[in-house]
Amino acid sequence: MVKDISRRAFMKVGVALSMAFSALLAACTGREVYDFEFDELEFLNGLTREELNERLRELAENPDETEVVMGAMCYSPVERDPEYILLSCSTCNANAQFQDWQIWSLERIQATVNTMIREGFDAKLELIVSCKKCAEQDRASYRTVFGIRFKDDADYHLAESSNVTDYEIVLAFLQGETTYHDSADWVYPLYREQQVIKRMTGLKYD
């Protein structure tokens, strides 16, 4: 007989998987990716898919005409040898070699998902690593699969994306913002990114 498992229990599993992924990155990079303790989490977000569909509708019907605000423009390229970090291939367990900028992207994605979890959303992230041989490419690659479900959902909506900005857009929407910041701290109006929100969350309106 299958026992019913509460939403809180499911969310704990999602958090555990997310934190395990964070721990893996931290172990490989020597940097902490998340900044909260498990027992500090409060699952208070009771938003339903219907309520968020309505928020998406309002975003479309009442666009924020805020102009793009540029962030810092003073970046100077630095010539240096690339740094490599090894992650275990999800298929054959061989070492897969990634450059530090790739790990930076993974860390930022995970940190953004962790923020969603910390704010009470039932979200998770799966990392799929492929060495060069398994990827059948000239370099190692990774895939990140995002999962989220709301109060009235039975299953997670899953979306694959390794684009940091996609996660930052979703987070801003879930937080009720009308703009979002990219990695260069440029500010963009969120209503332009409705297709990203729909793809990543499964939300839609008629």
Secondary structure by P-SEA (a helix, b strand, c coil): cbbbbcaaaaaaaaaaaaaaaaaaaaaaccccccccccccccccccccaaaaaaaaaaaaaccccccccccccbbbbbbccbbbbbbcccccccbbbbcaaaaaaaaaaaaaaaaaaaaccccbbbbbbbccccccccccbbbbbbbbbcccccccbbbbbccaaaaaaaaaaaaccccccccccbbbbcccaaaaaaaacccccc
